[in-house]
Amino acid sequence: MQYFFNTWGSLEKKLLRARHILLCADFDGTITPIKPRPKEAKLGEGIRLLLRKISKRRPFIVGIISGRALKDIEEKVGVKGLIFAGNHGLEIAYKKKNFIYPAAKRYVPLISQIARSLKKRLAPFSGAILEEKNLSLSLHYRLVKREKLPRLKEIFFRIIRPYLAAQKIKLTYGKKVWEVRPPIEWDKGRAVLWLTQRLGPGRAFTIYIGDDATDEDAFRAVNKIGGISIRVGRKRGSSARYYLRNTKDAQRFFRRIGSLKK
């Protein structure tokens, strides 16, 4: 994994040759710092202006690919004209149309049932935050006291274990969060590939920037099509080819991208 700005010269040449550039980024931990409570995350005005500026320039097409619900991420970013993907790509807003991965819809009642079961048991755990996102759910435990975490984990897995055993759900792990998702072969990587195909085979040079475990699918997908995969925060074993140190470094990345002259 190389530091992105150490290789900027050669990467810049690739970007200048590209006819179309699909620039996709995660939200939390990538273009804005992770907050203890998901609702507290706010996009800085500086990065918002950069996203707006880049999206209005050729050859860029800008997408935000998040684990948040689609409506939530659209409101958090607040920039018109971008592509938005929520629930790790299960729902996508593209060209004024909303796409929901068909197989995901039938799991909505099941996800809701699990959420109800969890809510009944979360009262003793101050700081546990259940994020219901229709197509998936997340249980954030960043604010839960350390001595209570083992008990919370025990209850959580007792509730979801039967569904996991029956392959009715999929469990993924993020930064201080457990995520319950439909057990289908769709993720951020497949969402990014879906978008590149909409632009036409071989037409878009793709960049993906993210920071968490669920972004690894996108890193691998982008690598396969010869794009640029960037992780915010260096991590051994990541599929990303390049890294940035933190969200401030990511803002520097967007400034550099925004200053490209073709």
Phi, psi and omega in degrees: 000124183256149175291127189306313187287345174286343182243014186303321183304311181287324179291324179300321180298320178297317182293322181292335179275344187287138178281321175225142177235116175267111183253109183245140181219146169287171181257282184296126179084357181241296178259356173210146181296149175291135178251157180303323178244130183307323183291343181279346182293130179226140178277128178296147183296329180297312180289328177298316179295322178296316179299318179295316181297312182296319184294338181269356182257139170282142012258027192273141168233122188251132178231143174249120185245109190231160172278348177292164174295152184302311181299320180298313183290326176298317180289322180295320182279313174065035177237121180284153176090358177270162168272136177236136174232126179249172179050045178058034176096358180292336177227134186225133173255114187217123180053049176064018176235145178255128178249131172238128180303118190309315184294341184286332188299323185288350179268356182302311179300322180293315178300319179296321178297316178295320179299318179297319179296320180293317183300326180294337186251359187270348184308319181288354187250085178298132180099345176286128184239118177264118181254108180268126187234025177069295181274349180201176173215155178230138173246109181269131182236018181303325185263002179282136180300141185305320183290344180263351183298316180302319180293319178298316180298319180299314181294316181301311183287332176295322180288317187270345186304316179299323180289323177295316182297326180273002180058037178267346178219168174235138179250129174234160184242137175236202180280102182060040180208142170253137183236128178256122185228163175298147183276058183239157182276073178210134184204188181299323180296314179294326177296317179296317178295323177300317179293318180297325178291327177296330181278349180109136182305126176074004185273330186251129170276125190251136175239135174229134180230125181207182187222354192235177183300321182289346176279346181299326177299319180290321178301313182296319180296316181293322177300320183296331182258015174077023180270196181245121178250128186230128176255135174274108186100116182290135180214126178296136179092352178291150177278351179294141180276335183228163177221156170240154189286320185196186182293332176293321176296324178296322177295321176299321177301312181294325176296318180295317178297318181293341181265000178300136179240120181259000000 
